[in-house]
Amino acid sequence: MNIELRPCTEDDYDFCFEVKTAAMRPHIEPHWGWDEAVQASIHVAGQCPSSRIYEDDRVLALLTIGPVNPGHAMIIPKTHATYMKEMDEETGAHLFRITMRVAQAIRESGVKCEGINLFLADGEAAFQEVFDLHMHVFPRYAGDPFRVDANWDNKPDRDELDRIAAKIADSYKNLWSEVS
């Protein structure tokens, strides 16, 4: 299939979000298959303005255009997975290895950073908006505007924790009994 791409301009920068699937939406016809879109999107990501930190044959690390704080990076696998369960473990391990390295690079860079948060949204209920798995690395500092809103006062009793742990442990054994 012949895929014709156009370079992004500053005028449509908001359409040219650096995550490959989001970058493809204005460039790829809706009827094209996912494989073609992914292959083309990596090409488009190279044409769109991006502030790259690191790239290899499996991942791309770059700054996001909508940062929580200055230095907010994303690590994007070059193979498509909407959810973690769709990603092979080797790619997942590599994604986390590069995430750890980018986090350390942020800390050592001189960018204001007193701590790091990692964020990976896996499903709509987890605030996944771009359905192409990627990891966020947020530099944090005292008094920054980022907040996590949750009920930290919820303290289940040990019996409830044990019941939930048993369900998850059974599921884990069913899924991974043949894997060490």
Rosetta constraint file for C-alpha pairs under 8 A:
AtomPair CA 1 CA 36 HARMONIC 7.96 0.50
AtomPair CA 3 CA 28 HARMONIC 7.85 0.50
AtomPair CA 3 CA 40 HARMONIC 7.32 0.50
AtomPair CA 5 CA 27 HARMONIC 6.22 0.50
AtomPair CA 5 CA 28 HARMONIC 7.75 0.50
AtomPair CA 5 CA 40 HARMONIC 7.88 0.50
AtomPair CA 5 CA 44 HARMONIC 7.18 0.50
AtomPair CA 6 CA 27 HARMONIC 7.03 0.50
AtomPair CA 6 CA 44 HARMONIC 7.91 0.50
AtomPair CA 7 CA 44 HARMONIC 7.00 0.50
AtomPair CA 7 CA 47 HARMONIC 5.37 0.50
AtomPair CA 7 CA 48 HARMONIC 6.30 0.50
AtomPair CA 8 CA 12 HARMONIC 6.38 0.50
AtomPair CA 8 CA 13 HARMONIC 6.59 0.50
AtomPair CA 8 CA 16 HARMONIC 6.40 0.50
AtomPair CA 8 CA 47 HARMONIC 6.57 0.50
AtomPair CA 8 CA 48 HARMONIC 5.06 0.50
AtomPair CA 8 CA 49 HARMONIC 7.38 0.50
AtomPair CA 9 CA 13 HARMONIC 6.06 0.50
AtomPair CA 9 CA 48 HARMONIC 7.38 0.50
AtomPair CA 9 CA 49 HARMONIC 7.98 0.50
AtomPair CA 12 CA 16 HARMONIC 6.54 0.50
AtomPair CA 13 CA 17 HARMONIC 7.04 0.50
AtomPair CA 13 CA 48 HARMONIC 7.77 0.50
AtomPair CA 13 CA 49 HARMONIC 7.61 0.50
AtomPair CA 15 CA 22 HARMONIC 7.48 0.50
AtomPair CA 15 CA 23 HARMONIC 6.48 0.50
AtomPair CA 15 CA 25 HARMONIC 7.89 0.50
AtomPair CA 15 CA 26 HARMONIC 6.82 0.50
AtomPair CA 16 CA 22 HARMONIC 7.09 0.50
AtomPair CA 16 CA 23 HARMONIC 4.66 0.50
AtomPair CA 16 CA 24 HARMONIC 7.81 0.50
AtomPair CA 16 CA 48 HARMONIC 6.20 0.50
AtomPair CA 16 CA 49 HARMONIC 7.81 0.50
AtomPair CA 17 CA 22 HARMONIC 5.76 0.50
AtomPair CA 17 CA 23 HARMONIC 5.09 0.50
AtomPair CA 17 CA 64 HARMONIC 7.97 0.50
AtomPair CA 17 CA 65 HARMONIC 6.98 0.50
AtomPair CA 18 CA 22 HARMONIC 7.17 0.50
AtomPair CA 18 CA 23 HARMONIC 5.99 0.50
AtomPair CA 18 CA 45 HARMONIC 6.14 0.50
AtomPair CA 18 CA 48 HARMONIC 7.44 0.50
AtomPair CA 18 CA 49 HARMONIC 7.97 0.50
AtomPair CA 18 CA 50 HARMONIC 6.47 0.50
AtomPair CA 18 CA 62 HARMONIC 7.92 0.50
AtomPair CA 18 CA 64 HARMONIC 6.94 0.50
AtomPair CA 18 CA 65 HARMONIC 7.56 0.50
AtomPair CA 19 CA 23 HARMONIC 6.03 0.50
AtomPair CA 19 CA 45 HARMONIC 7.66 0.50
AtomPair CA 19 CA 76 HARMONIC 7.03 0.50
AtomPair CA 19 CA 130 HARMONIC 7.96 0.50
AtomPair CA 19 CA 132 HARMONIC 7.88 0.50
AtomPair CA 20 CA 24 HARMONIC 6.22 0.50
AtomPair CA 20 CA 38 HARMONIC 7.05 0.50
AtomPair CA 20 CA 41 HARMONIC 5.11 0.50
AtomPair CA 20 CA 42 HARMONIC 6.13 0.50
AtomPair CA 20 CA 44 HARMONIC 7.71 0.50
AtomPair CA 20 CA 45 HARMONIC 6.25 0.50
AtomPair CA 20 CA 132 HARMONIC 7.94 0.50
AtomPair CA 21 CA 25 HARMONIC 6.68 0.50
AtomPair CA 21 CA 37 HARMONIC 7.66 0.50
AtomPair CA 21 CA 38 HARMONIC 7.07 0.50
AtomPair CA 21 CA 41 HARMONIC 6.64 0.50
AtomPair CA 21 CA 130 HARMONIC 7.32 0.50
AtomPair CA 21 CA 131 HARMONIC 7.60 0.50
AtomPair CA 21 CA 132 HARMONIC 6.49 0.50
AtomPair CA 22 CA 130 HARMONIC 6.82 0.50
AtomPair CA 23 CA 27 HARMONIC 7.46 0.50
AtomPair CA 23 CA 41 HARMONIC 6.61 0.50
AtomPair CA 23 CA 44 HARMONIC 7.04 0.50
AtomPair CA 23 CA 45 HARMONIC 6.82 0.50
AtomPair CA 24 CA 28 HARMONIC 5.62 0.50
AtomPair CA 24 CA 37 HARMONIC 6.78 0.50
AtomPair CA 24 CA 40 HARMONIC 7.74 0.50
AtomPair CA 24 CA 41 HARMONIC 5.42 0.50
AtomPair CA 24 CA 44 HARMONIC 7.26 0.50
AtomPair CA 25 CA 29 HARMONIC 7.87 0.50
AtomPair CA 25 CA 30 HARMONIC 7.92 0.50
AtomPair CA 28 CA 32 HARMONIC 7.00 0.50
AtomPair CA 28 CA 37 HARMONIC 6.61 0.50
AtomPair CA 32 CA 36 HARMONIC 6.75 0.50
AtomPair CA 32 CA 37 HARMONIC 6.82 0.50
AtomPair CA 33 CA 37 HARMONIC 6.37 0.50
AtomPair CA 34 CA 38 HARMONIC 6.11 0.50
AtomPair CA 35 CA 39 HARMONIC 6.21 0.50
AtomPair CA 36 CA 40 HARMONIC 5.99 0.50
AtomPair CA 37 CA 41 HARMONIC 5.72 0.50
AtomPair CA 38 CA 42 HARMONIC 6.39 0.50
AtomPair CA 38 CA 78 HARMONIC 7.96 0.50
AtomPair CA 38 CA 79 HARMONIC 7.56 0.50
AtomPair CA 38 CA 80 HARMONIC 7.03 0.50
AtomPair CA 39 CA 43 HARMONIC 6.92 0.50
AtomPair CA 40 CA 44 HARMONIC 6.22 0.50
AtomPair CA 41 CA 45 HARMONIC 5.98 0.50
AtomPair CA 42 CA 46 HARMONIC 6.59 0.50
AtomPair CA 42 CA 78 HARMONIC 7.37 0.50
AtomPair CA 43 CA 47 HARMONIC 6.71 0.50
AtomPair CA 44 CA 48 HARMONIC 6.10 0.50
AtomPair CA 45 CA 49 HARMONIC 7.72 0.50
AtomPair CA 45 CA 50 HARMONIC 7.45 0.50
AtomPair CA 46 CA 50 HARMONIC 7.68 0.50
AtomPair CA 50 CA 62 HARMONIC 6.92 0.50
AtomPair CA 50 CA 63 HARMONIC 7.31 0.50
AtomPair CA 51 CA 62 HARMONIC 5.48 0.50
AtomPair CA 51 CA 63 HARMONIC 5.53 0.50
AtomPair CA 52 CA 60 HARMONIC 7.57 0.50
AtomPair CA 52 CA 61 HARMONIC 6.05 0.50
AtomPair CA 52 CA 62 HARMONIC 4.17 0.50
AtomPair CA 52 CA 63 HARMONIC 6.55 0.50
AtomPair CA 53 CA 60 HARMONIC 7.88 0.50
AtomPair CA 53 CA 61 HARMONIC 5.32 0.50
AtomPair CA 53 CA 62 HARMONIC 5.03 0.50
AtomPair CA 53 CA 63 HARMONIC 7.33 0.50
AtomPair CA 53 CA 102 HARMONIC 7.95 0.50
AtomPair CA 54 CA 60 HARMONIC 5.98 0.50
AtomPair CA 54 CA 61 HARMONIC 4.98 0.50
AtomPair CA 54 CA 62 HARMONIC 6.93 0.50
AtomPair CA 55 CA 59 HARMONIC 5.86 0.50
AtomPair CA 55 CA 60 HARMONIC 4.46 0.50
AtomPair CA 55 CA 61 HARMONIC 6.12 0.50
AtomPair CA 56 CA 60 HARMONIC 6.63 0.50
AtomPair CA 57 CA 78 HARMONIC 7.49 0.50
AtomPair CA 58 CA 77 HARMONIC 5.81 0.50
AtomPair CA 58 CA 78 HARMONIC 5.31 0.50
AtomPair CA 58 CA 79 HARMONIC 7.20 0.50
AtomPair CA 58 CA 91 HARMONIC 7.26 0.50
AtomPair CA 58 CA 94 HARMONIC 7.89 0.50
AtomPair CA 59 CA 75 HARMONIC 6.57 0.50
AtomPair CA 59 CA 76 HARMONIC 5.40 0.50
AtomPair CA 59 CA 77 HARMONIC 4.30 0.50
AtomPair CA 59 CA 78 HARMONIC 5.27 0.50
AtomPair CA 59 CA 95 HARMONIC 6.87 0.50
AtomPair CA 60 CA 75 HARMONIC 5.65 0.50
AtomPair CA 60 CA 76 HARMONIC 5.18 0.50
AtomPair CA 60 CA 77 HARMONIC 6.47 0.50
AtomPair CA 60 CA 78 HARMONIC 7.05 0.50
AtomPair CA 61 CA 73 HARMONIC 6.75 0.50
AtomPair CA 61 CA 74 HARMONIC 5.57 0.50
AtomPair CA 61 CA 75 HARMONIC 4.29 0.50
AtomPair CA 61 CA 76 HARMONIC 6.28 0.50
AtomPair CA 61 CA 102 HARMONIC 7.81 0.50
AtomPair CA 62 CA 73 HARMONIC 5.46 0.50
AtomPair CA 62 CA 74 HARMONIC 5.56 0.50
AtomPair CA 62 CA 75 HARMONIC 6.66 0.50
AtomPair CA 63 CA 67 HARMONIC 7.71 0.50
AtomPair CA 63 CA 71 HARMONIC 6.57 0.50
AtomPair CA 63 CA 72 HARMONIC 5.82 0.50
AtomPair CA 63 CA 73 HARMONIC 4.27 0.50
AtomPair CA 63 CA 74 HARMONIC 6.10 0.50
AtomPair CA 64 CA 72 HARMONIC 6.21 0.50
AtomPair CA 64 CA 73 HARMONIC 5.68 0.50
AtomPair CA 64 CA 74 HARMONIC 6.28 0.50
AtomPair CA 67 CA 71 HARMONIC 7.35 0.50
AtomPair CA 67 CA 72 HARMONIC 5.17 0.50
AtomPair CA 67 CA 73 HARMONIC 7.83 0.50
AtomPair CA 68 CA 72 HARMONIC 6.24 0.50
AtomPair CA 68 CA 138 HARMONIC 6.69 0.50
AtomPair CA 68 CA 145 HARMONIC 7.85 0.50
AtomPair CA 68 CA 146 HARMONIC 6.43 0.50
AtomPair CA 69 CA 138 HARMONIC 6.69 0.50
AtomPair CA 69 CA 139 HARMONIC 6.37 0.50
AtomPair CA 69 CA 140 HARMONIC 7.15 0.50
AtomPair CA 69 CA 144 HARMONIC 7.59 0.50
AtomPair CA 69 CA 146 HARMONIC 7.83 0.50
AtomPair CA 70 CA 111 HARMONIC 7.24 0.50
AtomPair CA 70 CA 112 HARMONIC 7.61 0.50
AtomPair CA 70 CA 139 HARMONIC 7.29 0.50
AtomPair CA 71 CA 106 HARMONIC 6.85 0.50
AtomPair CA 71 CA 111 HARMONIC 6.55 0.50
AtomPair CA 71 CA 138 HARMONIC 7.11 0.50
AtomPair CA 71 CA 139 HARMONIC 6.28 0.50
AtomPair CA 72 CA 136 HARMONIC 7.13 0.50
AtomPair CA 72 CA 137 HARMONIC 5.73 0.50
AtomPair CA 72 CA 138 HARMONIC 4.73 0.50
AtomPair CA 72 CA 139 HARMONIC 6.13 0.50
AtomPair CA 73 CA 102 HARMONIC 7.90 0.50
AtomPair CA 73 CA 136 HARMONIC 5.78 0.50
AtomPair CA 73 CA 137 HARMONIC 5.12 0.50
AtomPair CA 73 CA 138 HARMONIC 6.69 0.50
AtomPair CA 74 CA 134 HARMONIC 6.66 0.50
AtomPair CA 74 CA 135 HARMONIC 5.47 0.50
AtomPair CA 74 CA 136 HARMONIC 4.50 0.50
AtomPair CA 74 CA 137 HARMONIC 6.15 0.50
AtomPair CA 75 CA 95 HARMONIC 6.96 0.50
AtomPair CA 75 CA 98 HARMONIC 7.51 0.50
AtomPair CA 75 CA 99 HARMONIC 6.51 0.50
AtomPair CA 75 CA 134 HARMONIC 5.74 0.50
AtomPair CA 75 CA 135 HARMONIC 5.14 0.50
AtomPair CA 75 CA 136 HARMONIC 6.54 0.50
AtomPair CA 75 CA 137 HARMONIC 7.99 0.50
AtomPair CA 76 CA 95 HARMONIC 7.70 0.50
AtomPair CA 76 CA 133 HARMONIC 7.13 0.50
AtomPair CA 76 CA 134 HARMONIC 4.72 0.50
AtomPair CA 76 CA 135 HARMONIC 6.65 0.50
AtomPair CA 77 CA 91 HARMONIC 7.48 0.50
AtomPair CA 77 CA 95 HARMONIC 6.81 0.50
AtomPair CA 77 CA 133 HARMONIC 7.41 0.50
AtomPair CA 77 CA 134 HARMONIC 6.64 0.50
AtomPair CA 80 CA 87 HARMONIC 7.89 0.50
AtomPair CA 80 CA 132 HARMONIC 6.21 0.50
AtomPair CA 80 CA 133 HARMONIC 7.40 0.50
AtomPair CA 81 CA 86 HARMONIC 5.31 0.50
AtomPair CA 81 CA 87 HARMONIC 5.52 0.50
AtomPair CA 81 CA 131 HARMONIC 7.99 0.50
AtomPair CA 81 CA 132 HARMONIC 5.71 0.50
AtomPair CA 81 CA 133 HARMONIC 5.69 0.50
AtomPair CA 82 CA 86 HARMONIC 6.77 0.50
AtomPair CA 82 CA 122 HARMONIC 7.77 0.50
AtomPair CA 82 CA 131 HARMONIC 5.02 0.50
AtomPair CA 82 CA 132 HARMONIC 4.59 0.50
AtomPair CA 82 CA 133 HARMONIC 5.23 0.50
AtomPair CA 83 CA 87 HARMONIC 7.08 0.50
AtomPair CA 83 CA 122 HARMONIC 5.50 0.50
AtomPair CA 83 CA 123 HARMONIC 6.91 0.50
AtomPair CA 83 CA 131 HARMONIC 7.74 0.50
AtomPair CA 83 CA 132 HARMONIC 7.48 0.50
AtomPair CA 83 CA 133 HARMONIC 6.03 0.50
AtomPair CA 84 CA 92 HARMONIC 7.95 0.50
AtomPair CA 84 CA 122 HARMONIC 6.70 0.50
AtomPair CA 84 CA 133 HARMONIC 7.12 0.50
AtomPair CA 87 CA 91 HARMONIC 6.66 0.50
AtomPair CA 87 CA 92 HARMONIC 6.44 0.50
AtomPair CA 88 CA 92 HARMONIC 6.33 0.50
AtomPair CA 89 CA 93 HARMONIC 5.97 0.50
AtomPair CA 90 CA 94 HARMONIC 6.16 0.50
AtomPair CA 91 CA 95 HARMONIC 5.97 0.50
AtomPair CA 92 CA 96 HARMONIC 6.25 0.50
AtomPair CA 93 CA 97 HARMONIC 6.10 0.50
AtomPair CA 94 CA 98 HARMONIC 6.17 0.50
AtomPair CA 95 CA 99 HARMONIC 6.05 0.50
AtomPair CA 95 CA 135 HARMONIC 7.85 0.50
AtomPair CA 96 CA 100 HARMONIC 6.11 0.50
AtomPair CA 97 CA 101 HARMONIC 6.38 0.50
AtomPair CA 98 CA 102 HARMONIC 6.03 0.50
AtomPair CA 99 CA 103 HARMONIC 6.09 0.50
AtomPair CA 99 CA 135 HARMONIC 7.33 0.50
AtomPair CA 99 CA 137 HARMONIC 7.18 0.50
AtomPair CA 100 CA 104 HARMONIC 6.29 0.50
AtomPair CA 101 CA 105 HARMONIC 6.10 0.50
AtomPair CA 102 CA 106 HARMONIC 6.10 0.50
AtomPair CA 102 CA 137 HARMONIC 7.75 0.50
AtomPair CA 103 CA 107 HARMONIC 6.37 0.50
AtomPair CA 103 CA 116 HARMONIC 6.84 0.50
AtomPair CA 103 CA 137 HARMONIC 6.45 0.50
AtomPair CA 103 CA 139 HARMONIC 7.91 0.50
AtomPair CA 104 CA 108 HARMONIC 6.23 0.50
AtomPair CA 105 CA 109 HARMONIC 5.82 0.50
AtomPair CA 106 CA 110 HARMONIC 7.46 0.50
AtomPair CA 106 CA 111 HARMONIC 6.45 0.50
AtomPair CA 106 CA 113 HARMONIC 7.28 0.50
AtomPair CA 106 CA 139 HARMONIC 7.14 0.50
AtomPair CA 107 CA 111 HARMONIC 7.05 0.50
AtomPair CA 107 CA 112 HARMONIC 7.95 0.50
AtomPair CA 107 CA 113 HARMONIC 5.79 0.50
AtomPair CA 107 CA 114 HARMONIC 7.53 0.50
AtomPair CA 107 CA 115 HARMONIC 7.76 0.50
AtomPair CA 107 CA 139 HARMONIC 7.74 0.50
AtomPair CA 112 CA 139 HARMONIC 7.26 0.50
AtomPair CA 112 CA 140 HARMONIC 7.62 0.50
AtomPair CA 112 CA 141 HARMONIC 6.88 0.50
AtomPair CA 113 CA 139 HARMONIC 5.07 0.50
AtomPair CA 113 CA 140 HARMONIC 5.26 0.50
AtomPair CA 113 CA 141 HARMONIC 5.45 0.50
AtomPair CA 114 CA 139 HARMONIC 7.24 0.50
AtomPair CA 114 CA 140 HARMONIC 5.67 0.50
AtomPair CA 114 CA 141 HARMONIC 4.75 0.50
AtomPair CA 114 CA 142 HARMONIC 7.29 0.50
AtomPair CA 115 CA 139 HARMONIC 6.01 0.50
AtomPair CA 115 CA 140 HARMONIC 4.83 0.50
AtomPair CA 115 CA 141 HARMONIC 6.22 0.50
AtomPair CA 116 CA 137 HARMONIC 6.73 0.50
AtomPair CA 116 CA 138 HARMONIC 5.54 0.50
AtomPair CA 116 CA 139 HARMONIC 4.79 0.50
AtomPair CA 116 CA 140 HARMONIC 5.45 0.50
AtomPair CA 117 CA 137 HARMONIC 5.92 0.50
AtomPair CA 117 CA 138 HARMONIC 5.06 0.50
AtomPair CA 117 CA 139 HARMONIC 6.67 0.50
AtomPair CA 117 CA 140 HARMONIC 7.01 0.50
AtomPair CA 118 CA 135 HARMONIC 6.95 0.50
AtomPair CA 118 CA 136 HARMONIC 5.56 0.50
AtomPair CA 118 CA 137 HARMONIC 4.81 0.50
AtomPair CA 118 CA 138 HARMONIC 6.31 0.50
AtomPair CA 119 CA 135 HARMONIC 5.83 0.50
AtomPair CA 119 CA 136 HARMONIC 4.93 0.50
AtomPair CA 119 CA 137 HARMONIC 6.64 0.50
AtomPair CA 119 CA 138 HARMONIC 7.94 0.50
AtomPair CA 120 CA 133 HARMONIC 7.44 0.50
AtomPair CA 120 CA 134 HARMONIC 6.30 0.50
AtomPair CA 120 CA 135 HARMONIC 4.86 0.50
AtomPair CA 120 CA 136 HARMONIC 6.30 0.50
AtomPair CA 121 CA 126 HARMONIC 5.25 0.50
AtomPair CA 121 CA 127 HARMONIC 5.88 0.50
AtomPair CA 121 CA 128 HARMONIC 4.73 0.50
AtomPair CA 121 CA 133 HARMONIC 7.45 0.50
AtomPair CA 121 CA 134 HARMONIC 7.85 0.50
AtomPair CA 121 CA 135 HARMONIC 7.95 0.50
AtomPair CA 122 CA 126 HARMONIC 5.85 0.50
AtomPair CA 122 CA 127 HARMONIC 7.72 0.50
AtomPair CA 122 CA 128 HARMONIC 5.95 0.50
AtomPair CA 122 CA 133 HARMONIC 7.25 0.50
AtomPair CA 123 CA 127 HARMONIC 6.76 0.50
AtomPair CA 123 CA 128 HARMONIC 5.24 0.50
AtomPair CA 124 CA 128 HARMONIC 4.75 0.50
AtomPair CA 124 CA 129 HARMONIC 6.77 0.50
AtomPair CA 140 CA 144 HARMONIC 6.75 0.50
AtomPair CA 156 CA 160 HARMONIC 6.18 0.50
AtomPair CA 156 CA 161 HARMONIC 6.57 0.50
AtomPair CA 157 CA 161 HARMONIC 6.44 0.50
AtomPair CA 158 CA 162 HARMONIC 6.00 0.50
AtomPair CA 159 CA 163 HARMONIC 6.16 0.50
AtomPair CA 160 CA 164 HARMONIC 6.26 0.50
AtomPair CA 161 CA 165 HARMONIC 6.02 0.50
AtomPair CA 162 CA 166 HARMONIC 6.04 0.50
AtomPair CA 163 CA 167 HARMONIC 6.44 0.50
AtomPair CA 164 CA 168 HARMONIC 6.35 0.50
AtomPair CA 165 CA 169 HARMONIC 5.94 0.50
AtomPair CA 166 CA 170 HARMONIC 6.07 0.50
AtomPair CA 167 CA 171 HARMONIC 6.28 0.50
AtomPair CA 168 CA 172 HARMONIC 6.06 0.50
AtomPair CA 169 CA 173 HARMONIC 6.17 0.50
AtomPair CA 170 CA 174 HARMONIC 6.19 0.50
AtomPair CA 171 CA 175 HARMONIC 6.14 0.50
AtomPair CA 172 CA 176 HARMONIC 5.76 0.50
AtomPair CA 172 CA 177 HARMONIC 7.51 0.50
AtomPair CA 173 CA 177 HARMONIC 4.79 0.50
AtomPair CA 176 CA 180 HARMONIC 7.63 0.50
